[in-house]
Amino acid sequence: MRGPTRPVCRQGEPCEAPAKGLLLQFRRDGRVKAQVKTSRAGRYLVRLRPGRYVVTSPALKPWQQLSPRVVRAPHGRVGRVDLHLDTGLQ
C-alpha cells in the first residue's frame, strides 16, 4: 500500500491505495538478490533464500520511504510481509 494519497485525510475516506507497478529490490550484502514489480492490486510474490534482506526501490523519491526496510525470509516455509510506501504528502 502507499499513502497518504492526498494532503488532507478525512475519516471514513480511504487515504491509501495499492502501490501498483512499483519495482521492489531485495538486497543482501549490498547486492540485489531478487526484484519484483507489484501487480495492479499492489501485490507481489518473490522467492528468497532464508535470511534478512533490505527492501529498496529505485523509483522512490528522496522524501519517500518503504517500511519495513528490513525483512526476513523464513527457513522452510512461506513468509508474508506487507510493505507500506510513505508518499511524503503532508
PyMOL Python script that loads the backbone (N, CA, C, O; Angstrom):
from pymol import cmd

cmd.read_pdbstr("""\
ATOM      1  N   MET A   1       0.843  -1.185   0.000  1.00  0.00           N
ATOM      2  CA  MET A   1       0.000   0.000   0.000  1.00  0.00           C
ATOM      3  C   MET A   1       0.885   1.243   0.000  1.00  0.00           C
ATOM      4  O   MET A   1       2.043   1.205   0.414  1.00  0.00           O
ATOM      5  N   ARG A   2       0.313   2.331  -0.470  1.00  0.00           N
ATOM      6  CA  ARG A   2       1.006   3.622  -0.448  1.00  0.00           C
ATOM      7  C   ARG A   2       0.060   4.662   0.132  1.00  0.00           C
ATOM      8  O   ARG A   2      -1.156   4.584  -0.044  1.00  0.00           O
ATOM      9  N   GLY A   3       0.623   5.614   0.812  1.00  0.00           N
ATOM     10  CA  GLY A   3      -0.208   6.660   1.385  1.00  0.00           C
ATOM     11  C   GLY A   3       0.634   7.618   2.217  1.00  0.00           C
ATOM     12  O   GLY A   3       1.773   7.284   2.543  1.00  0.00           O
ATOM     13  N   PRO A   4       0.144   8.748   2.561  1.00  0.00           N
ATOM     14  CA  PRO A   4      -1.194   9.198   2.199  1.00  0.00           C
ATOM     15  C   PRO A   4      -1.282   9.543   0.708  1.00  0.00           C
ATOM     16  O   PRO A   4      -0.287   9.888   0.071  1.00  0.00           O
ATOM     17  N   THR A   5      -2.491   9.440   0.178  1.00  0.00           N
ATOM     18  CA  THR A   5      -2.716   9.707  -1.240  1.00  0.00           C
ATOM     19  C   THR A   5      -3.257  11.109  -1.493  1.00  0.00           C
ATOM     20  O   THR A   5      -3.443  11.512  -2.641  1.00  0.00           O
ATOM     21  N   ARG A   6      -3.504  11.838  -0.429  1.00  0.00           N
ATOM     22  CA  ARG A   6      -3.982  13.224  -0.566  1.00  0.00           C
ATOM     23  C   ARG A   6      -3.452  14.044   0.608  1.00  0.00           C
ATOM     24  O   ARG A   6      -3.131  13.483   1.655  1.00  0.00           O
ATOM     25  N   PRO A   7      -3.359  15.345   0.450  1.00  0.00           N
ATOM     26  CA  PRO A   7      -2.797  16.187   1.519  1.00  0.00           C
ATOM     27  C   PRO A   7      -3.606  16.169   2.806  1.00  0.00           C
ATOM     28  O   PRO A   7      -3.033  16.256   3.892  1.00  0.00           O
ATOM     29  N   VAL A   8      -4.935  16.058   2.706  1.00  0.00           N
ATOM     30  CA  VAL A   8      -5.783  16.033   3.892  1.00  0.00           C
ATOM     31  C   VAL A   8      -6.600  14.743   3.869  1.00  0.00           C
ATOM     32  O   VAL A   8      -7.387  14.503   2.953  1.00  0.00           O
ATOM     33  N   CYS A   9      -6.393  13.915   4.905  1.00  0.00           N
ATOM     34  CA  CYS A   9      -7.141  12.664   5.014  1.00  0.00           C
ATOM     35  C   CYS A   9      -8.352  12.902   5.900  1.00  0.00           C
ATOM     36  O   CYS A   9      -8.250  13.510   6.965  1.00  0.00           O
ATOM     37  N   ARG A  10      -9.495  12.415   5.447  1.00  0.00           N
ATOM     38  CA  ARG A  10     -10.740  12.579   6.200  1.00  0.00           C
ATOM     39  C   ARG A  10     -11.202  11.229   6.711  1.00  0.00           C
ATOM     40  O   ARG A  10     -11.048  10.212   6.035  1.00  0.00           O
ATOM     41  N   GLN A  11     -11.764  11.225   7.893  1.00  0.00           N
ATOM     42  CA  GLN A  11     -12.260   9.996   8.486  1.00  0.00           C
ATOM     43  C   GLN A  11     -13.357   9.403   7.597  1.00  0.00           C
ATOM     44  O   GLN A  11     -14.253  10.104   7.129  1.00  0.00           O
ATOM     45  N   GLY A  12     -13.254   8.100   7.385  1.00  0.00           N
ATOM     46  CA  GLY A  12     -14.249   7.413   6.572  1.00  0.00           C
ATOM     47  C   GLY A  12     -13.930   7.393   5.082  1.00  0.00           C
ATOM     48  O   GLY A  12     -14.630   6.732   4.315  1.00  0.00           O
ATOM     49  N   GLU A  13     -12.878   8.110   4.653  1.00  0.00           N
ATOM     50  CA  GLU A  13     -12.456   8.115   3.253  1.00  0.00           C
ATOM     51  C   GLU A  13     -11.065   7.502   3.168  1.00  0.00           C
ATOM     52  O   GLU A  13     -10.185   7.848   3.956  1.00  0.00           O
ATOM     53  N   PRO A  14     -10.860   6.585   2.208  1.00  0.00           N
ATOM     54  CA  PRO A  14      -9.544   5.964   2.101  1.00  0.00           C
ATOM     55  C   PRO A  14      -8.459   7.000   1.800  1.00  0.00           C
ATOM     56  O   PRO A  14      -8.639   7.908   0.988  1.00  0.00           O
ATOM     57  N   CYS A  15      -7.342   6.830   2.475  1.00  0.00           N
ATOM     58  CA  CYS A  15      -6.209   7.734   2.257  1.00  0.00           C
ATOM     59  C   CYS A  15      -4.980   6.925   1.854  1.00  0.00           C
ATOM     60  O   CYS A  15      -3.854   7.422   1.876  1.00  0.00           O
ATOM     61  N   GLU A  16      -5.224   5.662   1.485  1.00  0.00           N
ATOM     62  CA  GLU A  16      -4.184   4.782   0.982  1.00  0.00           C
ATOM     63  C   GLU A  16      -4.700   4.097  -0.273  1.00  0.00           C
ATOM     64  O   GLU A  16      -5.906   3.980  -0.490  1.00  0.00           O
ATOM     65  N   ALA A  17      -3.761   3.648  -1.088  1.00  0.00           N
ATOM     66  CA  ALA A  17      -4.108   2.950  -2.320  1.00  0.00           C
ATOM     67  C   ALA A  17      -3.038   1.896  -2.592  1.00  0.00           C
ATOM     68  O   ALA A  17      -1.946   1.962  -2.026  1.00  0.00           O
ATOM     69  N   PRO A  18      -3.341   0.931  -3.448  1.00  0.00           N
ATOM     70  CA  PRO A  18      -2.321  -0.058  -3.789  1.00  0.00           C
ATOM     71  C   PRO A  18      -1.107   0.610  -4.443  1.00  0.00           C
ATOM     72  O   PRO A  18      -1.246   1.551  -5.224  1.00  0.00           O
ATOM     73  N   ALA A  19       0.064   0.115  -4.113  1.00  0.00           N
ATOM     74  CA  ALA A  19       1.303   0.614  -4.719  1.00  0.00           C
ATOM     75  C   ALA A  19       1.552  -0.198  -5.990  1.00  0.00           C
ATOM     76  O   ALA A  19       2.431  -1.059  -6.029  1.00  0.00           O
ATOM     77  N   LYS A  20       0.770   0.087  -7.018  1.00  0.00           N
ATOM     78  CA  LYS A  20       0.833  -0.714  -8.245  1.00  0.00           C
ATOM     79  C   LYS A  20       2.026  -0.332  -9.115  1.00  0.00           C
ATOM     80  O   LYS A  20       2.392   0.838  -9.222  1.00  0.00           O
ATOM     81  N   GLY A  21       2.626  -1.355  -9.737  1.00  0.00           N
ATOM     82  CA  GLY A  21       3.733  -1.148 -10.660  1.00  0.00           C
ATOM     83  C   GLY A  21       5.026  -0.694 -10.017  1.00  0.00           C
ATOM     84  O   GLY A  21       5.875  -0.119 -10.698  1.00  0.00           O
ATOM     85  N   LEU A  22       5.203  -0.933  -8.732  1.00  0.00           N
ATOM     86  CA  LEU A  22       6.410  -0.499  -8.025  1.00  0.00           C
ATOM     87  C   LEU A  22       7.456  -1.600  -8.083  1.00  0.00           C
ATOM     88  O   LEU A  22       7.180  -2.743  -7.717  1.00  0.00           O
ATOM     89  N   LEU A  23       8.654  -1.264  -8.541  1.00  0.00           N
ATOM     90  CA  LEU A  23       9.747  -2.223  -8.593  1.00  0.00           C
ATOM     91  C   LEU A  23      10.374  -2.323  -7.207  1.00  0.00           C
ATOM     92  O   LEU A  23      10.876  -1.336  -6.668  1.00  0.00           O
ATOM     93  N   LEU A  24      10.339  -3.527  -6.637  1.00  0.00           N
ATOM     94  CA  LEU A  24      10.935  -3.781  -5.330  1.00  0.00           C
ATOM     95  C   LEU A  24      12.220  -4.567  -5.527  1.00  0.00           C
ATOM     96  O   LEU A  24      12.264  -5.522  -6.301  1.00  0.00           O
ATOM     97  N   GLN A  25      13.261  -4.157  -4.822  1.00  0.00           N
ATOM     98  CA  GLN A  25      14.531  -4.870  -4.869  1.00  0.00           C
ATOM     99  C   GLN A  25      14.852  -5.390  -3.475  1.00  0.00           C
ATOM    100  O   GLN A  25      14.704  -4.673  -2.485  1.00  0.00           O
ATOM    101  N   PHE A  26      15.291  -6.632  -3.407  1.00  0.00           N
ATOM    102  CA  PHE A  26      15.655  -7.266  -2.153  1.00  0.00           C
ATOM    103  C   PHE A  26      17.163  -7.451  -2.161  1.00  0.00           C
ATOM    104  O   PHE A  26      17.701  -8.215  -2.962  1.00  0.00           O
ATOM    105  N   ARG A  27      17.845  -6.744  -1.259  1.00  0.00           N
ATOM    106  CA  ARG A  27      19.307  -6.721  -1.230  1.00  0.00           C
ATOM    107  C   ARG A  27      19.856  -7.450  -0.016  1.00  0.00           C
ATOM    108  O   ARG A  27      19.291  -7.418   1.077  1.00  0.00           O
ATOM    109  N   ARG A  28      20.973  -8.102  -0.256  1.00  0.00           N
ATOM    110  CA  ARG A  28      21.700  -8.786   0.806  1.00  0.00           C
ATOM    111  C   ARG A  28      23.182  -8.575   0.535  1.00  0.00           C
ATOM    112  O   ARG A  28      23.649  -8.773  -0.586  1.00  0.00           O
ATOM    113  N   ASP A  29      23.913  -8.177   1.553  1.00  0.00           N
ATOM    114  CA  ASP A  29      25.343  -7.878   1.407  1.00  0.00           C
ATOM    115  C   ASP A  29      25.575  -6.826   0.325  1.00  0.00           C
ATOM    116  O   ASP A  29      26.575  -6.875  -0.391  1.00  0.00           O
ATOM    117  N   GLY A  30      24.639  -5.864   0.208  1.00  0.00           N
ATOM    118  CA  GLY A  30      24.780  -4.775  -0.741  1.00  0.00           C
ATOM    119  C   GLY A  30      24.438  -5.112  -2.180  1.00  0.00           C
ATOM    120  O   GLY A  30      24.518  -4.246  -3.051  1.00  0.00           O
ATOM    121  N   ARG A  31      24.058  -6.353  -2.448  1.00  0.00           N
ATOM    122  CA  ARG A  31      23.748  -6.770  -3.815  1.00  0.00           C
ATOM    123  C   ARG A  31      22.270  -7.119  -3.957  1.00  0.00           C
ATOM    124  O   ARG A  31      21.656  -7.655  -3.034  1.00  0.00           O
ATOM    125  N   VAL A  32      21.703  -6.808  -5.128  1.00  0.00           N
ATOM    126  CA  VAL A  32      20.315  -7.173  -5.412  1.00  0.00           C
ATOM    127  C   VAL A  32      20.259  -8.678  -5.629  1.00  0.00           C
ATOM    128  O   VAL A  32      20.873  -9.208  -6.555  1.00  0.00           O
ATOM    129  N   LYS A  33      19.511  -9.362  -4.762  1.00  0.00           N
ATOM    130  CA  LYS A  33      19.367 -10.817  -4.864  1.00  0.00           C
ATOM    131  C   LYS A  33      18.096 -11.200  -5.608  1.00  0.00           C
ATOM    132  O   LYS A  33      18.020 -12.277  -6.199  1.00  0.00           O
ATOM    133  N   ALA A  34      17.095 -10.320  -5.580  1.00  0.00           N
ATOM    134  CA  ALA A  34      15.842 -10.560  -6.300  1.00  0.00           C
ATOM    135  C   ALA A  34      15.135  -9.230  -6.486  1.00  0.00           C
ATOM    136  O   ALA A  34      15.321  -8.298  -5.704  1.00  0.00           O
ATOM    137  N   GLN A  35      14.332  -9.156  -7.520  1.00  0.00           N
ATOM    138  CA  GLN A  35      13.483  -7.980  -7.715  1.00  0.00           C
ATOM    139  C   GLN A  35      12.174  -8.419  -8.333  1.00  0.00           C
ATOM    140  O   GLN A  35      12.097  -9.419  -9.045  1.00  0.00           O
ATOM    141  N   VAL A  36      11.142  -7.633  -8.036  1.00  0.00           N
ATOM    142  CA  VAL A  36       9.800  -7.963  -8.499  1.00  0.00           C
ATOM    143  C   VAL A  36       9.018  -6.663  -8.621  1.00  0.00           C
ATOM    144  O   VAL A  36       9.264  -5.709  -7.884  1.00  0.00           O
ATOM    145  N   LYS A  37       8.082  -6.634  -9.550  1.00  0.00           N
ATOM    146  CA  LYS A  37       7.204  -5.473  -9.711  1.00  0.00           C
ATOM    147  C   LYS A  37       5.838  -5.815  -9.132  1.00  0.00           C
ATOM    148  O   LYS A  37       5.319  -6.909  -9.357  1.00  0.00           O
ATOM    149  N   THR A  38       5.256  -4.879  -8.385  1.00  0.00           N
ATOM    150  CA  THR A  38       3.950  -5.121  -7.790  1.00  0.00           C
ATOM    151  C   THR A  38       2.867  -5.144  -8.876  1.00  0.00           C
ATOM    152  O   THR A  38       2.994  -4.501  -9.918  1.00  0.00           O
ATOM    153  N   SER A  39       1.812  -5.894  -8.605  1.00  0.00           N
ATOM    154  CA  SER A  39       0.697  -6.011  -9.554  1.00  0.00           C
ATOM    155  C   SER A  39      -0.186  -4.764  -9.499  1.00  0.00           C
ATOM    156  O   SER A  39       0.081  -3.836  -8.735  1.00  0.00           O
ATOM    157  N   ARG A  40      -1.235  -4.754 -10.315  1.00  0.00           N
ATOM    158  CA  ARG A  40      -2.189  -3.635 -10.299  1.00  0.00           C
ATOM    159  C   ARG A  40      -2.880  -3.517  -8.945  1.00  0.00           C
ATOM    160  O   ARG A  40      -3.347  -2.441  -8.569  1.00  0.00           O
ATOM    161  N   ALA A  41      -2.942  -4.630  -8.218  1.00  0.00           N
ATOM    162  CA  ALA A  41      -3.555  -4.631  -6.888  1.00  0.00           C
ATOM    163  C   ALA A  41      -2.530  -4.335  -5.791  1.00  0.00           C
ATOM    164  O   ALA A  41      -2.866  -4.329  -4.607  1.00  0.00           O
ATOM    165  N   GLY A  42      -1.269  -4.089  -6.195  1.00  0.00           N
ATOM    166  CA  GLY A  42      -0.227  -3.786  -5.224  1.00  0.00           C
ATOM    167  C   GLY A  42       0.392  -5.021  -4.583  1.00  0.00           C
ATOM    168  O   GLY A  42       1.116  -4.905  -3.595  1.00  0.00           O
ATOM    169  N   ARG A  43       0.121  -6.184  -5.122  1.00  0.00           N
ATOM    170  CA  ARG A  43       0.650  -7.433  -4.556  1.00  0.00           C
ATOM    171  C   ARG A  43       1.951  -7.830  -5.250  1.00  0.00           C
ATOM    172  O   ARG A  43       2.244  -7.405  -6.367  1.00  0.00           O
ATOM    173  N   TYR A  44       2.715  -8.657  -4.546  1.00  0.00           N
ATOM    174  CA  TYR A  44       3.949  -9.171  -5.122  1.00  0.00           C
ATOM    175  C   TYR A  44       4.232 -10.552  -4.545  1.00  0.00           C
ATOM    176  O   TYR A  44       3.732 -10.907  -3.478  1.00  0.00           O
ATOM    177  N   LEU A  45       5.031 -11.317  -5.258  1.00  0.00           N
ATOM    178  CA  LEU A  45       5.481 -12.627  -4.804  1.00  0.00           C
ATOM    179  C   LEU A  45       6.929 -12.753  -5.232  1.00  0.00           C
ATOM    180  O   LEU A  45       7.265 -12.552  -6.399  1.00  0.00           O
ATOM    181  N   VAL A  46       7.777 -13.087  -4.283  1.00  0.00           N
ATOM    182  CA  VAL A  46       9.199 -13.216  -4.584  1.00  0.00           C
ATOM    183  C   VAL A  46       9.750 -14.414  -3.825  1.00  0.00           C
ATOM    184  O   VAL A  46       9.373 -14.663  -2.680  1.00  0.00           O
ATOM    185  N   ARG A  47      10.639 -15.149  -4.467  1.00  0.00           N
ATOM    186  CA  ARG A  47      11.287 -16.296  -3.825  1.00  0.00           C
ATOM    187  C   ARG A  47      12.676 -15.862  -3.364  1.00  0.00           C
ATOM    188  O   ARG A  47      13.486 -15.367  -4.148  1.00  0.00           O
ATOM    189  N   LEU A  48      12.927 -16.063  -2.073  1.00  0.00           N
ATOM    190  CA  LEU A  48      14.200 -15.668  -1.487  1.00  0.00           C
ATOM    191  C   LEU A  48      14.769 -16.818  -0.666  1.00  0.00           C
ATOM    192  O   LEU A  48      14.025 -17.613  -0.090  1.00  0.00           O
ATOM    193  N   ARG A  49      16.077 -16.896  -0.619  1.00  0.00           N
ATOM    194  CA  ARG A  49      16.715 -17.840   0.297  1.00  0.00           C
ATOM    195  C   ARG A  49      16.503 -17.322   1.714  1.00  0.00           C
ATOM    196  O   ARG A  49      16.341 -16.117   1.907  1.00  0.00           O
ATOM    197  N   PRO A  50      16.499 -18.204   2.705  1.00  0.00           N
ATOM    198  CA  PRO A  50      16.313 -17.756   4.086  1.00  0.00           C
ATOM    199  C   PRO A  50      17.351 -16.701   4.475  1.00  0.00           C
ATOM    200  O   PRO A  50      18.511 -16.774   4.070  1.00  0.00           O
ATOM    201  N   GLY A  51      16.917 -15.727   5.263  1.00  0.00           N
ATOM    202  CA  GLY A  51      17.819 -14.683   5.750  1.00  0.00           C
ATOM    203  C   GLY A  51      17.167 -13.319   5.750  1.00  0.00           C
ATOM    204  O   GLY A  51      15.974 -13.178   5.483  1.00  0.00           O
ATOM    205  N   ARG A  52      17.974 -12.318   6.056  1.00  0.00           N
ATOM    206  CA  ARG A  52      17.498 -10.932   6.123  1.00  0.00           C
ATOM    207  C   ARG A  52      17.839 -10.194   4.834  1.00  0.00           C
ATOM    208  O   ARG A  52      18.901 -10.396   4.244  1.00  0.00           O
ATOM    209  N   TYR A  53      16.910  -9.331   4.409  1.00  0.00           N
ATOM    210  CA  TYR A  53      17.078  -8.551   3.184  1.00  0.00           C
ATOM    211  C   TYR A  53      16.654  -7.112   3.431  1.00  0.00           C
ATOM    212  O   TYR A  53      15.710  -6.848   4.175  1.00  0.00           O
ATOM    213  N   VAL A  54      17.361  -6.193   2.801  1.00  0.00           N
ATOM    214  CA  VAL A  54      16.962  -4.789   2.797  1.00  0.00           C
ATOM    215  C   VAL A  54      16.097  -4.589   1.566  1.00  0.00           C
ATOM    216  O   VAL A  54      16.483  -4.973   0.462  1.00  0.00           O
ATOM    217  N   VAL A  55      14.925  -3.986   1.754  1.00  0.00           N
ATOM    218  CA  VAL A  55      13.998  -3.758   0.639  1.00  0.00           C
ATOM    219  C   VAL A  55      14.149  -2.317   0.176  1.00  0.00           C
ATOM    220  O   VAL A  55      14.056  -1.386   0.977  1.00  0.00           O
ATOM    221  N   THR A  56      14.384  -2.136  -1.125  1.00  0.00           N
ATOM    222  CA  THR A  56      14.526  -0.810  -1.711  1.00  0.00           C
ATOM    223  C   THR A  56      13.730  -0.752  -3.011  1.00  0.00           C
ATOM    224  O   THR A  56      13.210  -1.760  -3.488  1.00  0.00           O
ATOM    225  N   SER A  57      13.650   0.455  -3.570  1.00  0.00           N
ATOM    226  CA  SER A  57      13.048   0.637  -4.877  1.00  0.00           C
ATOM    227  C   SER A  57      13.743   1.802  -5.556  1.00  0.00           C
ATOM    228  O   SER A  57      13.837   2.887  -4.983  1.00  0.00           O
ATOM    229  N   PRO A  58      14.237   1.589  -6.788  1.00  0.00           N
ATOM    230  CA  PRO A  58      14.896   2.687  -7.495  1.00  0.00           C
ATOM    231  C   PRO A  58      13.931   3.805  -7.882  1.00  0.00           C
ATOM    232  O   PRO A  58      14.371   4.893  -8.253  1.00  0.00           O
ATOM    233  N   ALA A  59      12.623   3.555  -7.802  1.00  0.00           N
ATOM    234  CA  ALA A  59      11.622   4.553  -8.206  1.00  0.00           C
ATOM    235  C   ALA A  59      11.319   5.570  -7.110  1.00  0.00           C
ATOM    236  O   ALA A  59      10.627   6.557  -7.363  1.00  0.00           O
ATOM    237  N   LEU A  60      11.824   5.349  -5.897  1.00  0.00           N
ATOM    238  CA  LEU A  60      11.477   6.242  -4.790  1.00  0.00           C
ATOM    239  C   LEU A  60      12.151   7.597  -4.901  1.00  0.00           C
ATOM    240  O   LEU A  60      13.309   7.708  -5.303  1.00  0.00           O
ATOM    241  N   LYS A  61      11.404   8.613  -4.537  1.00  0.00           N
ATOM    242  CA  LYS A  61      11.934   9.974  -4.429  1.00  0.00           C
ATOM    243  C   LYS A  61      12.640  10.089  -3.081  1.00  0.00           C
ATOM    244  O   LYS A  61      12.389   9.275  -2.192  1.00  0.00           O
ATOM    245  N   PRO A  62      13.523  11.085  -2.903  1.00  0.00           N
ATOM    246  CA  PRO A  62      14.250  11.200  -1.629  1.00  0.00           C
ATOM    247  C   PRO A  62      13.343  11.322  -0.402  1.00  0.00           C
ATOM    248  O   PRO A  62      13.746  10.917   0.688  1.00  0.00           O
ATOM    249  N   TRP A  63      12.150  11.860  -0.545  1.00  0.00           N
ATOM    250  CA  TRP A  63      11.261  12.055   0.602  1.00  0.00           C
ATOM    251  C   TRP A  63      10.335  10.853   0.842  1.00  0.00           C
ATOM    252  O   TRP A  63       9.556  10.858   1.794  1.00  0.00           O
ATOM    253  N   GLN A  64      10.414   9.849   0.004  1.00  0.00           N
ATOM    254  CA  GLN A  64       9.580   8.663   0.166  1.00  0.00           C
ATOM    255  C   GLN A  64      10.388   7.545   0.827  1.00  0.00           C
ATOM    256  O   GLN A  64      11.606   7.467   0.672  1.00  0.00           O
ATOM    257  N   GLN A  65       9.685   6.682   1.568  1.00  0.00           N
ATOM    258  CA  GLN A  65      10.372   5.548   2.149  1.00  0.00           C
ATOM    259  C   GLN A  65       9.453   4.348   2.307  1.00  0.00           C
ATOM    260  O   GLN A  65       8.246   4.476   2.512  1.00  0.00           O
ATOM    261  N   LEU A  66      10.066   3.187   2.205  1.00  0.00           N
ATOM    262  CA  LEU A  66       9.353   1.924   2.404  1.00  0.00           C
ATOM    263  C   LEU A  66       9.534   1.470   3.844  1.00  0.00           C
ATOM    264  O   LEU A  66      10.584   1.683   4.451  1.00  0.00           O
ATOM    265  N   SER A  67       8.502   0.845   4.377  1.00  0.00           N
ATOM    266  CA  SER A  67       8.666   0.227   5.682  1.00  0.00           C
ATOM    267  C   SER A  67       7.893  -1.095   5.695  1.00  0.00           C
ATOM    268  O   SER A  67       6.806  -1.173   5.123  1.00  0.00           O
ATOM    269  N   PRO A  68       8.424  -2.109   6.323  1.00  0.00           N
ATOM    270  CA  PRO A  68       9.737  -2.117   6.947  1.00  0.00           C
ATOM    271  C   PRO A  68      10.842  -2.112   5.902  1.00  0.00           C
ATOM    272  O   PRO A  68      10.634  -2.526   4.762  1.00  0.00           O
ATOM    273  N   ARG A  69      12.010  -1.641   6.298  1.00  0.00           N
ATOM    274  CA  ARG A  69      13.153  -1.596   5.374  1.00  0.00           C
ATOM    275  C   ARG A  69      13.890  -2.925   5.339  1.00  0.00           C
ATOM    276  O   ARG A  69      14.507  -3.272   4.332  1.00  0.00           O
ATOM    277  N   VAL A  70      13.827  -3.665   6.433  1.00  0.00           N
ATOM    278  CA  VAL A  70      14.497  -4.963   6.511  1.00  0.00           C
ATOM    279  C   VAL A  70      13.438  -6.035   6.735  1.00  0.00           C
ATOM    280  O   VAL A  70      12.588  -5.915   7.618  1.00  0.00           O
ATOM    281  N   VAL A  71      13.504  -7.087   5.917  1.00  0.00           N
ATOM    282  CA  VAL A  71      12.566  -8.204   6.043  1.00  0.00           C
ATOM    283  C   VAL A  71      13.357  -9.498   6.215  1.00  0.00           C
ATOM    284  O   VAL A  71      14.540  -9.572   5.879  1.00  0.00           O
ATOM    285  N   ARG A  72      12.686 -10.502   6.738  1.00  0.00           N
ATOM    286  CA  ARG A  72      13.330 -11.790   6.951  1.00  0.00           C
ATOM    287  C   ARG A  72      12.579 -12.872   6.190  1.00  0.00           C
ATOM    288  O   ARG A  72      11.367 -13.028   6.342  1.00  0.00           O
ATOM    289  N   ALA A  73      13.307 -13.613   5.377  1.00  0.00           N
ATOM    290  CA  ALA A  73      12.733 -14.771   4.686  1.00  0.00           C
ATOM    291  C   ALA A  73      12.944 -15.977   5.592  1.00  0.00           C
ATOM    292  O   ALA A  73      14.086 -16.314   5.905  1.00  0.00           O
ATOM    293  N   PRO A  74      11.863 -16.638   6.023  1.00  0.00           N
ATOM    294  CA  PRO A  74      11.991 -17.766   6.942  1.00  0.00           C
ATOM    295  C   PRO A  74      12.523 -19.014   6.240  1.00  0.00           C
ATOM    296  O   PRO A  74      12.458 -19.136   5.017  1.00  0.00           O
ATOM    297  N   HIS A  75      13.038 -19.913   7.027  1.00  0.00           N
ATOM    298  CA  HIS A  75      13.540 -21.186   6.517  1.00  0.00           C
ATOM    299  C   HIS A  75      12.411 -22.210   6.481  1.00  0.00           C
ATOM    300  O   HIS A  75      11.731 -22.423   7.484  1.00  0.00           O
ATOM    301  N   GLY A  76      12.213 -22.839   5.332  1.00  0.00           N
ATOM    302  CA  GLY A  76      11.292 -23.953   5.224  1.00  0.00           C
ATOM    303  C   GLY A  76       9.810 -23.621   5.186  1.00  0.00           C
ATOM    304  O   GLY A  76       8.978 -24.519   5.314  1.00  0.00           O
ATOM    305  N   ARG A  77       9.462 -22.358   5.014  1.00  0.00           N
ATOM    306  CA  ARG A  77       8.036 -22.023   4.914  1.00  0.00           C
ATOM    307  C   ARG A  77       7.875 -20.703   4.164  1.00  0.00           C
ATOM    308  O   ARG A  77       8.846 -20.002   3.880  1.00  0.00           O
ATOM    309  N   VAL A  78       6.627 -20.390   3.853  1.00  0.00           N
ATOM    310  CA  VAL A  78       6.304 -19.148   3.156  1.00  0.00           C
ATOM    311  C   VAL A  78       6.112 -18.046   4.194  1.00  0.00           C
ATOM    312  O   VAL A  78       5.428 -18.248   5.197  1.00  0.00           O
ATOM    313  N   GLY A  79       6.703 -16.907   3.959  1.00  0.00           N
ATOM    314  CA  GLY A  79       6.519 -15.758   4.841  1.00  0.00           C
ATOM    315  C   GLY A  79       5.691 -14.697   4.147  1.00  0.00           C
ATOM    316  O   GLY A  79       5.583 -14.671   2.921  1.00  0.00           O
ATOM    317  N   ARG A  80       5.111 -13.828   4.947  1.00  0.00           N
ATOM    318  CA  ARG A  80       4.318 -12.732   4.384  1.00  0.00           C
ATOM    319  C   ARG A  80       4.776 -11.424   5.016  1.00  0.00           C
ATOM    320  O   ARG A  80       4.913 -11.310   6.234  1.00  0.00           O
ATOM    321  N   VAL A  81       5.006 -10.445   4.151  1.00  0.00           N
ATOM    322  CA  VAL A  81       5.376  -9.114   4.622  1.00  0.00           C
ATOM    323  C   VAL A  81       4.542  -8.100   3.857  1.00  0.00           C
ATOM    324  O   VAL A  81       4.571  -8.066   2.627  1.00  0.00           O
ATOM    325  N   ASP A  82       3.806  -7.279   4.580  1.00  0.00           N
ATOM    326  CA  ASP A  82       3.062  -6.174   3.978  1.00  0.00           C
ATOM    327  C   ASP A  82       3.938  -4.941   4.051  1.00  0.00           C
ATOM    328  O   ASP A  82       4.322  -4.510   5.138  1.00  0.00           O
ATOM    329  N   LEU A  83       4.253  -4.373   2.903  1.00  0.00           N
ATOM    330  CA  LEU A  83       5.090  -3.175   2.831  1.00  0.00           C
ATOM    331  C   LEU A  83       4.205  -1.947   2.690  1.00  0.00           C
ATOM    332  O   LEU A  83       3.124  -1.999   2.104  1.00  0.00           O
ATOM    333  N   HIS A  84       4.687  -0.850   3.238  1.00  0.00           N
ATOM    334  CA  HIS A  84       3.973   0.428   3.111  1.00  0.00           C
ATOM    335  C   HIS A  84       4.922   1.471   2.540  1.00  0.00           C
ATOM    336  O   HIS A  84       6.050   1.620   3.010  1.00  0.00           O
ATOM    337  N   LEU A  85       4.461   2.187   1.528  1.00  0.00           N
ATOM    338  CA  LEU A  85       5.225   3.269   0.925  1.00  0.00           C
ATOM    339  C   LEU A  85       4.685   4.579   1.443  1.00  0.00           C
ATOM    340  O   LEU A  85       3.550   4.954   1.150  1.00  0.00           O
ATOM    341  N   ASP A  86       5.500   5.277   2.216  1.00  0.00           N
ATOM    342  CA  ASP A  86       5.143   6.610   2.688  1.00  0.00           C
ATOM    343  C   ASP A  86       5.393   7.573   1.540  1.00  0.00           C
ATOM    344  O   ASP A  86       6.537   7.765   1.128  1.00  0.00           O
ATOM    345  N   THR A  87       4.339   8.177   1.022  1.00  0.00           N
ATOM    346  CA  THR A  87       4.430   9.038  -0.154  1.00  0.00           C
ATOM    347  C   THR A  87       5.044  10.402   0.153  1.00  0.00           C
ATOM    348  O   THR A  87       5.442  11.129  -0.756  1.00  0.00           O
ATOM    349  N   GLY A  88       5.117  10.741   1.431  1.00  0.00           N
ATOM    350  CA  GLY A  88       5.707  12.021   1.811  1.00  0.00           C
ATOM    351  C   GLY A  88       4.746  13.183   1.771  1.00  0.00           C
ATOM    352  O   GLY A  88       5.129  14.312   2.076  1.00  0.00           O
ATOM    353  N   LEU A  89       3.481  12.928   1.393  1.00  0.00           N
ATOM    354  CA  LEU A  89       2.481  14.007   1.400  1.00  0.00           C
ATOM    355  C   LEU A  89       2.168  14.399   2.833  1.00  0.00           C
ATOM    356  O   LEU A  89       2.050  13.545   3.711  1.00  0.00           O
ATOM    357  N   GLN A  90       2.036  15.692   3.058  1.00  0.00           N
ATOM    358  CA  GLN A  90       1.700  16.184   4.400  1.00  0.00           C
ATOM    359  C   GLN A  90       0.591  17.177   4.323  1.00  0.00           C
ATOM    360  O   GLN A  90       0.164  17.707   5.349  1.00  0.00           O
TER     361      GLN A  90
END
""", "prot")
cmd.dss("prot")
cmd.show_as("cartoon", "prot")
cmd.util.cbc("prot")
cmd.orient("prot")
